[in-house]
Amino acid sequence: MKRTISSLVIFSAGALLSTSVFAVSLNGTQWQTIDDKTGEKKAVIQLTESGGKVSGKIIKVLKKENADALCTKCPGSLKNKPVEGLQILSGLKADGNNQWSDGKLVDPESGKTYSGKLTLSDNGQSLKLRGFVGTPVFGRSQTWQRIK
């Protein structure tokens, strides 16, 4: 009985450590976006980490008719830039428990800028993006799927 409990503790600790080690960095990971309203696959995003902050850019638009689209409604220096290659996430900082917050995100369809946060699932295969104004209660979420 003692050996079984000891084995269980070791197994559980190993599972927790492997999850947290896995989630330490999002650098270089690619994610497929899923529209929260339509359920449609829209784009591929690549995340990078630099100086302790995560950013993300669209590396591929999945609808051929939108592949050459420009971000005509985007603010400032992003205005009229191609959507493919557009940096839509910036400044997200790790705050523990597989979460990154205090970042900004741009919706290339509306051109609006939102506060944002990311939450990585326990198995590391999905990422929940929450965009909001003011407080996370007033916003929308999308779930992205990891591309292997």
Contacts in CASP RR format, 6 or more apart in sequence:
PFRMAT RR
TARGET T0000
AUTHOR 0000-0000-0000
METHOD contacts of the structure
MODEL  1
MKRTISSLVIFSAGALLSTSVFAVSLNGTQWQTIDDKTGEKKAVIQLTES
GGKVSGKIIKVLKKENADALCTKCPGSLKNKPVEGLQILSGLKADGNNQW
SDGKLVDPESGKTYSGKLTLSDNGQSLKLRGFVGTPVFGRSQTWQRIK
19 98 0 8 1.000
19 122 0 8 1.000
19 123 0 8 1.000
19 124 0 8 1.000
20 98 0 8 1.000
22 124 0 8 1.000
23 98 0 8 1.000
23 120 0 8 1.000
23 124 0 8 1.000
25 49 0 8 1.000
26 47 0 8 1.000
26 49 0 8 1.000
26 54 0 8 1.000
26 100 0 8 1.000
26 118 0 8 1.000
26 120 0 8 1.000
26 127 0 8 1.000
27 47 0 8 1.000
27 48 0 8 1.000
27 49 0 8 1.000
28 46 0 8 1.000
28 47 0 8 1.000
28 48 0 8 1.000
29 46 0 8 1.000
29 47 0 8 1.000
29 146 0 8 1.000
30 44 0 8 1.000
30 45 0 8 1.000
30 46 0 8 1.000
30 47 0 8 1.000
30 59 0 8 1.000
30 146 0 8 1.000
30 147 0 8 1.000
31 44 0 8 1.000
31 45 0 8 1.000
31 46 0 8 1.000
31 47 0 8 1.000
31 127 0 8 1.000
31 144 0 8 1.000
31 145 0 8 1.000
31 146 0 8 1.000
31 147 0 8 1.000
32 41 0 8 1.000
32 43 0 8 1.000
32 44 0 8 1.000
32 45 0 8 1.000
32 62 0 8 1.000
32 144 0 8 1.000
32 145 0 8 1.000
32 146 0 8 1.000
32 147 0 8 1.000
33 41 0 8 1.000
33 42 0 8 1.000
33 43 0 8 1.000
33 44 0 8 1.000
33 45 0 8 1.000
33 142 0 8 1.000
33 144 0 8 1.000
34 40 0 8 1.000
34 41 0 8 1.000
34 42 0 8 1.000
34 142 0 8 1.000
34 143 0 8 1.000
34 144 0 8 1.000
34 145 0 8 1.000
35 41 0 8 1.000
35 42 0 8 1.000
35 142 0 8 1.000
36 140 0 8 1.000
36 141 0 8 1.000
36 142 0 8 1.000
36 143 0 8 1.000
41 62 0 8 1.000
42 61 0 8 1.000
42 62 0 8 1.000
42 63 0 8 1.000
43 58 0 8 1.000
43 60 0 8 1.000
43 61 0 8 1.000
43 62 0 8 1.000
43 83 0 8 1.000
44 58 0 8 1.000
44 59 0 8 1.000
44 60 0 8 1.000
44 62 0 8 1.000
44 147 0 8 1.000
45 56 0 8 1.000
45 57 0 8 1.000
45 58 0 8 1.000
45 59 0 8 1.000
45 88 0 8 1.000
45 89 0 8 1.000
45 144 0 8 1.000
46 56 0 8 1.000
46 57 0 8 1.000
46 59 0 8 1.000
47 54 0 8 1.000
47 55 0 8 1.000
47 56 0 8 1.000
47 89 0 8 1.000
48 54 0 8 1.000
48 55 0 8 1.000
48 56 0 8 1.000
48 57 0 8 1.000
49 55 0 8 1.000
52 93 0 8 1.000
52 94 0 8 1.000
53 90 0 8 1.000
53 91 0 8 1.000
53 92 0 8 1.000
53 93 0 8 1.000
54 89 0 8 1.000
54 91 0 8 1.000
54 92 0 8 1.000
54 93 0 8 1.000
54 94 0 8 1.000
54 100 0 8 1.000
54 118 0 8 1.000
55 87 0 8 1.000
55 89 0 8 1.000
55 90 0 8 1.000
55 91 0 8 1.000
55 92 0 8 1.000
56 87 0 8 1.000
56 88 0 8 1.000
56 89 0 8 1.000
56 90 0 8 1.000
57 85 0 8 1.000
57 86 0 8 1.000
57 87 0 8 1.000
57 88 0 8 1.000
57 89 0 8 1.000
58 83 0 8 1.000
58 84 0 8 1.000
58 85 0 8 1.000
58 86 0 8 1.000
58 88 0 8 1.000
58 108 0 8 1.000
59 84 0 8 1.000
59 85 0 8 1.000
60 84 0 8 1.000
61 67 0 8 1.000
61 69 0 8 1.000
61 83 0 8 1.000
61 84 0 8 1.000
66 83 0 8 1.000
67 84 0 8 1.000
68 82 0 8 1.000
68 84 0 8 1.000
69 82 0 8 1.000
69 83 0 8 1.000
69 108 0 8 1.000
70 80 0 8 1.000
70 81 0 8 1.000
70 82 0 8 1.000
70 83 0 8 1.000
71 78 0 8 1.000
71 79 0 8 1.000
71 80 0 8 1.000
71 81 0 8 1.000
71 82 0 8 1.000
71 83 0 8 1.000
71 86 0 8 1.000
71 106 0 8 1.000
71 108 0 8 1.000
71 111 0 8 1.000
72 79 0 8 1.000
72 80 0 8 1.000
73 79 0 8 1.000
73 108 0 8 1.000
73 109 0 8 1.000
73 110 0 8 1.000
73 111 0 8 1.000
73 112 0 8 1.000
74 80 0 8 1.000
74 81 0 8 1.000
74 86 0 8 1.000
74 106 0 8 1.000
74 108 0 8 1.000
74 111 0 8 1.000
75 106 0 8 1.000
75 111 0 8 1.000
75 113 0 8 1.000
78 86 0 8 1.000
78 87 0 8 1.000
78 106 0 8 1.000
83 108 0 8 1.000
86 106 0 8 1.000
86 108 0 8 1.000
87 106 0 8 1.000
88 105 0 8 1.000
88 106 0 8 1.000
88 107 0 8 1.000
88 108 0 8 1.000
89 103 0 8 1.000
89 104 0 8 1.000
89 105 0 8 1.000
89 116 0 8 1.000
89 118 0 8 1.000
89 129 0 8 1.000
90 103 0 8 1.000
90 104 0 8 1.000
90 105 0 8 1.000
91 102 0 8 1.000
91 103 0 8 1.000
91 104 0 8 1.000
92 100 0 8 1.000
92 101 0 8 1.000
92 102 0 8 1.000
92 103 0 8 1.000
92 116 0 8 1.000
92 117 0 8 1.000
92 118 0 8 1.000
93 100 0 8 1.000
93 101 0 8 1.000
93 102 0 8 1.000
93 103 0 8 1.000
94 100 0 8 1.000
95 101 0 8 1.000
95 102 0 8 1.000
98 119 0 8 1.000
98 120 0 8 1.000
98 121 0 8 1.000
98 122 0 8 1.000
98 124 0 8 1.000
99 117 0 8 1.000
99 118 0 8 1.000
99 119 0 8 1.000
99 120 0 8 1.000
100 117 0 8 1.000
100 118 0 8 1.000
101 116 0 8 1.000
101 117 0 8 1.000
101 118 0 8 1.000
102 115 0 8 1.000
102 116 0 8 1.000
102 117 0 8 1.000
103 115 0 8 1.000
103 116 0 8 1.000
103 117 0 8 1.000
104 113 0 8 1.000
104 114 0 8 1.000
104 115 0 8 1.000
104 116 0 8 1.000
105 113 0 8 1.000
105 114 0 8 1.000
105 115 0 8 1.000
105 116 0 8 1.000
105 129 0 8 1.000
105 131 0 8 1.000
106 112 0 8 1.000
106 113 0 8 1.000
106 114 0 8 1.000
107 113 0 8 1.000
107 114 0 8 1.000
114 131 0 8 1.000
114 132 0 8 1.000
114 133 0 8 1.000
114 139 0 8 1.000
115 131 0 8 1.000
115 132 0 8 1.000
115 133 0 8 1.000
115 134 0 8 1.000
115 136 0 8 1.000
116 129 0 8 1.000
116 130 0 8 1.000
116 131 0 8 1.000
116 132 0 8 1.000
117 129 0 8 1.000
117 130 0 8 1.000
117 131 0 8 1.000
117 136 0 8 1.000
118 127 0 8 1.000
118 128 0 8 1.000
118 129 0 8 1.000
118 130 0 8 1.000
119 127 0 8 1.000
119 128 0 8 1.000
119 130 0 8 1.000
120 126 0 8 1.000
120 127 0 8 1.000
121 127 0 8 1.000
121 128 0 8 1.000
124 146 0 8 1.000
125 145 0 8 1.000
125 146 0 8 1.000
126 143 0 8 1.000
126 144 0 8 1.000
126 145 0 8 1.000
126 146 0 8 1.000
127 143 0 8 1.000
127 144 0 8 1.000
127 146 0 8 1.000
128 141 0 8 1.000
128 142 0 8 1.000
128 143 0 8 1.000
128 144 0 8 1.000
129 141 0 8 1.000
129 142 0 8 1.000
129 143 0 8 1.000
129 144 0 8 1.000
130 136 0 8 1.000
130 139 0 8 1.000
130 140 0 8 1.000
130 141 0 8 1.000
131 139 0 8 1.000
131 140 0 8 1.000
131 141 0 8 1.000
132 138 0 8 1.000
132 139 0 8 1.000
132 140 0 8 1.000
133 139 0 8 1.000
END
